[in-house]
Amino acid sequence: MRIIAGSLRSRTLVAPPGLATRPTCDRLRETLFNVLAPRTAGASFLDLYAGSGAVGIEALSRGAASVTFVERAPAALKVLHNNLVKLGLAEGFRIHPGSVGAFLRRAAPGPKPELYEVVFLDPPYDDAEEYASALGLLGDASVGLLAPGALVIAEHRRKERLEDSYGSLKRTRLLEQGDAALSFYAVGSSPN
């Protein structure tokens, strides 16, 4: 894996060993950030199910103001930390070790939660409940974490269809590439 563009362009990343974590491939990440190009610079970015951190690190490389990584797997957390150290990144990010559901439930009701312009989630492809839970929380109780005009993107298996809406989140776009797909959601019917 490598960083596609920005200040860290062409630097390599390590992925956790085994099949439990499936990093977003370079080509799909490039497609994602081509769509996000006008939104990334200066954005507050939330990388849920962060794994190796490839998507959030790509956002930092392309000028995101901050990235919050959420990951619970110890092996993935170790690789994420090592990738950040290897790249010399010491600021502009936070890591929350733990489940995405716990993070979303805890962060939303706070007096001044951080608002995110871009949220990316990539749970294990075979765990449909994680998709429904995370998108459901973002569309309902955790909608207070989304800045006005925020975009929520879910990576999923192409043949597995996600719902068109989760609470206040409505799908605005579906991009398919190889065996993967990206579903883009916005609050209400805002254009992406």
C-alpha positions in Angstrom: 0.0 0.0 0.0 1.1 3.5 -0.7 -0.1 7.0 -0.1 -1.5 8.3 -3.4 -1.1 12.0 -3.3 -0.3 15.0 -1.1 2.6 15.8 1.2 3.3 12.1 1.9 2.8 10.9 -1.7 4.4 7.5 -2.6 5.3 6.7 1.0 4.4 3.1 1.8 2.1 1.8 4.5 2.0 -1.6 6.3 -1.2 -3.6 6.7 -2.0 -5.8 9.7 -1.2 -9.4 9.0 -3.9 -12.0 8.3 -7.4 -11.5 6.7 -9.2 -9.9 9.6 -8.3 -6.4 8.3 -8.8 -5.6 4.7 -7.2 -2.3 3.7 -8.8 -0.1 1.1 -6.9 -0.7 -2.1 -4.9 2.1 -3.7 -7.2 2.3 -6.7 -10.4 2.6 -4.6 -8.7 5.1 -2.3 -7.7 7.2 -5.3 -11.3 7.1 -6.6 -12.6 8.1 -3.1 -10.2 11.1 -2.8 -10.9 12.2 -6.4 -14.5 12.6 -5.3 -13.5 14.2 -1.9 -10.9 16.5 -3.4 -12.8 19.8 -2.8 -13.7 18.7 0.7 -10.4 17.3 2.1 -8.2 20.3 2.7 -8.9 21.8 6.1 -11.5 19.2 6.9 -12.1 17.3 10.2 -12.1 13.7 9.1 -13.4 10.6 11.0 -11.9 7.3 10.0 -14.1 4.5 11.5 -12.8 0.9 11.5 -9.5 2.5 10.7 -7.4 -0.6 10.4 -3.9 0.4 9.1 -5.1 4.0 8.9 -4.6 4.2 5.1 -7.7 6.3 4.5 -7.1 8.7 7.4 -3.4 9.1 6.6 -4.3 9.8 3.0 -6.6 12.5 4.2 -3.8 14.0 6.3 -1.4 13.9 3.3 -4.0 15.8 1.3 -4.4 18.6 3.9 -7.1 17.5 6.3 -7.0 19.6 9.4 -7.4 16.6 11.7 -8.2 12.9 11.6 -9.8 10.9 14.3 -9.0 7.2 14.0 -11.3 4.6 15.7 -10.2 1.0 15.8 -10.5 -1.8 18.4 -8.3 -4.6 17.0 -5.0 -4.7 18.9 -3.0 -5.9 15.8 -4.5 -3.1 13.7 -3.9 -0.5 16.4 -0.2 -1.5 16.6 0.1 -1.2 12.8 -1.7 2.1 12.8 0.7 3.5 15.4 3.7 2.2 13.5 2.5 3.7 10.2 2.1 7.1 11.9 5.5 6.9 13.5 7.2 5.7 10.3 5.7 8.7 8.4 6.9 11.1 11.1 3.3 12.2 11.9 3.1 13.5 15.5 0.1 15.8 15.4 -3.2 16.4 13.5 -4.7 13.1 14.6 -6.2 11.3 17.6 -6.6 7.5 18.0 -9.6 6.1 19.9 -9.0 2.5 20.8 -12.4 0.7 21.1 -15.5 -0.1 19.2 -17.1 2.3 16.8 -20.5 2.0 18.4 -19.1 3.0 21.8 -17.2 5.9 20.3 -20.3 7.2 18.5 -22.6 6.8 21.5 -20.1 8.5 23.8 -19.0 11.3 21.5 -22.5 12.4 20.4 -24.1 13.5 23.6 -21.1 15.6 24.8 -21.6 19.3 25.4 -19.3 20.3 22.5 -18.7 17.3 20.3 -16.1 17.7 17.5 -18.0 18.1 14.2 -16.7 16.1 11.3 -17.0 17.2 7.6 -16.1 13.7 6.3 -16.8 10.4 7.9 -15.4 7.2 6.3 -16.4 3.7 7.5 -15.1 0.4 6.4 -16.3 -2.4 8.7 -15.6 -6.0 8.0 -17.5 -6.8 4.7 -19.2 -9.8 6.2 -20.6 -7.9 9.3 -23.8 -6.4 8.0 -24.8 -5.5 11.6 -21.8 -3.2 11.9 -22.9 -1.3 8.8 -26.4 -1.0 10.1 -25.3 0.0 13.6 -22.7 2.6 12.6 -24.8 4.2 9.8 -27.9 4.1 12.1 -26.0 5.8 14.9 -24.7 8.5 12.5 -28.1 9.0 11.1 -29.8 9.3 14.4 -28.2 9.7 17.9 -24.8 10.7 16.5 -26.0 13.0 13.8 -24.8 15.8 16.2 -21.2 14.8 15.2 -21.7 15.8 11.6 -20.9 19.3 10.5 -23.4 21.1 8.2 -23.0 19.6 4.7 -21.0 16.6 6.0 -20.5 13.5 3.9 -20.5 9.9 5.2 -18.9 7.3 3.0 -19.2 3.5 3.5 -17.0 1.1 1.7 -18.7 -2.3 1.2 -18.8 -5.3 -1.0 -20.3 -4.5 -4.4 -22.9 -7.3 -4.2 -24.0 -6.3 -0.7 -26.4 -3.4 -1.0 -26.7 -1.0 1.8 -30.0 0.8 2.6 -30.8 4.1 0.8 -31.3 5.8 4.1 -30.4 5.4 7.8 -32.3 7.9 9.9 -31.5 11.3 8.5 -28.7 10.0 6.3 -29.8 9.6 2.6 -27.6 8.0 0.0 -26.6 10.5 -2.7 -24.2 8.5 -4.7 -23.0 4.9 -5.3 -19.6 4.2 -6.9 -18.7 0.6 -7.9 -15.2 -0.5 -8.6 -14.2 -4.1 -9.0 -15.6 -6.1 -6.1 -16.0 -3.0 -3.9 -18.4 -0.1 -3.7 -18.6 3.3 -2.0 -22.0 4.5 -0.8 -22.1 8.3 -0.1 -24.6 9.7 2.4 -25.6 13.2 3.4 -28.0 14.5 6.0 -31.3 15.0 4.2 -31.0 15.4 0.5 -27.9 17.6 0.3 -25.9 17.1 -2.9 -22.4 15.6 -2.5 
